[in-house]
Amino acid sequence: MLNWKQNRHGDNYLYELNRDDFAMRPASEVLGRRFMSSLLEDDYLYIVIGTDSGLLIEHVLVHRSSSARSRYVFVEAAEVFEALRLADRVLPEWMQVCLPAGLDDCRPAARFRQFCFRERVRVVKSMAAETDHAGLYT
């Protein structure tokens, strides 16, 4: 079972996933330092493993340029997918969230073939997927 924790900056995160990643600093600062240069370049398809308690989705929604042509597919573990209620989430057409088993279904809308053909696909791991404290991303 995943448990919610809130930091002093009002950010909610799943403790088992991110432990103390967001305990001392605001999520926007932590994610900005970690992902600003690797996740917000224009004209790429980003396949992101994990969502860092959903905070990484919010980070991209806030910081992606409105003129950007990049697309995003977040792949999240089933337990986290359910805890974050991602199936109920309405996202812009350039962003999708799926379970690992549903990744193939996301490919057409993400324009996978076009990005792949131009060698413009990047796979990025969230902080939770890198450390995998909960053992959900192995």
C-alpha positions in Angstrom: 0.0 0.0 0.0 1.2 3.5 -0.9 1.0 6.3 1.6 0.6 10.0 0.9 2.9 12.5 2.7 2.8 16.3 2.4 5.9 18.4 2.7 6.0 21.9 4.3 5.5 23.4 0.8 2.1 21.7 0.3 3.3 19.1 -2.2 1.7 15.7 -1.8 3.8 12.7 -2.7 3.8 8.9 -2.2 6.4 8.2 0.4 7.2 4.7 -0.7 8.1 6.0 -4.2 10.0 9.1 -3.5 11.0 8.8 0.2 12.5 12.1 1.1 13.0 13.5 -2.4 10.5 16.2 -1.7 10.7 16.5 2.0 13.0 19.6 2.3 12.4 21.5 -1.0 9.4 22.3 -3.1 8.7 19.7 -5.8 9.0 22.5 -8.5 12.6 23.1 -7.4 13.6 19.5 -7.1 12.1 18.6 -10.5 13.4 21.7 -12.1 17.0 20.9 -11.1 16.7 17.3 -12.1 14.7 17.5 -15.3 14.7 21.0 -16.8 17.3 20.3 -19.4 16.5 16.7 -20.1 12.7 16.8 -20.3 11.6 20.1 -21.9 13.5 20.3 -25.2 11.3 20.9 -28.2 10.4 18.4 -30.9 11.0 15.1 -29.0 8.9 12.2 -28.0 9.6 11.6 -24.3 8.8 8.2 -22.9 9.0 8.7 -19.1 9.1 5.8 -16.8 7.3 6.8 -13.6 5.6 10.1 -12.7 7.3 10.9 -9.3 4.0 10.7 -7.4 2.3 12.5 -10.3 4.4 15.6 -9.7 6.4 15.2 -12.8 3.2 15.4 -14.9 2.4 18.7 -13.3 6.0 19.9 -13.9 5.7 19.3 -17.6 2.3 20.8 -17.8 3.5 24.0 -16.2 6.9 24.3 -17.9 6.4 23.0 -21.5 6.2 25.9 -23.9 2.8 26.3 -25.6 4.5 26.3 -29.0 6.5 23.1 -28.3 6.0 20.1 -30.6 7.2 17.6 -28.0 4.9 14.8 -26.9 5.0 12.8 -23.6 4.1 9.3 -22.7 4.3 8.5 -19.0 4.4 4.8 -18.1 3.4 4.1 -14.6 3.2 1.0 -12.5 -0.3 -0.4 -11.8 -0.3 0.3 -8.1 0.8 3.9 -8.6 -1.6 4.3 -11.6 -4.5 3.5 -9.3 -3.3 5.5 -6.3 -2.9 8.6 -8.6 -6.3 7.9 -10.3 -4.6 8.4 -13.6 -7.3 6.6 -15.6 -9.6 9.5 -14.6 -7.2 12.3 -15.5 -7.9 14.5 -18.5 -4.7 15.4 -20.2 -3.8 17.5 -23.3 -3.5 15.6 -26.6 0.3 15.8 -26.5 0.5 13.9 -23.2 -0.6 10.4 -22.3 -0.3 8.2 -19.3 -0.4 4.4 -19.5 0.4 1.1 -17.8 3.4 -0.8 -19.1 1.0 -3.3 -20.8 -0.7 -0.4 -22.6 2.4 1.3 -24.0 1.7 -0.1 -27.5 -1.7 1.5 -27.5 -0.1 4.9 -26.8 2.2 4.8 -29.8 0.0 6.1 -32.6 -1.3 9.2 -30.7 2.3 9.9 -29.5 3.4 9.8 -33.2 6.0 7.3 -32.3 6.9 6.3 -35.9 7.5 9.9 -36.9 9.7 10.7 -33.9 11.5 7.3 -34.2 12.2 7.9 -37.9 13.8 11.2 -37.1 15.7 9.8 -34.1 13.9 12.1 -31.7 12.8 9.7 -29.0 14.1 9.9 -25.5 13.5 7.5 -22.7 13.7 9.2 -19.2 13.4 7.6 -15.8 11.7 9.5 -13.0 13.5 9.8 -9.7 11.3 7.1 -8.3 12.1 4.7 -11.1 15.9 5.4 -10.7 15.9 4.6 -7.0 12.9 2.2 -7.1 12.5 2.1 -3.3 9.1 0.3 -3.7 10.4 -2.3 -6.2 7.7 -1.4 -8.7 9.9 -0.4 -11.7 12.1 -3.5 -12.0 
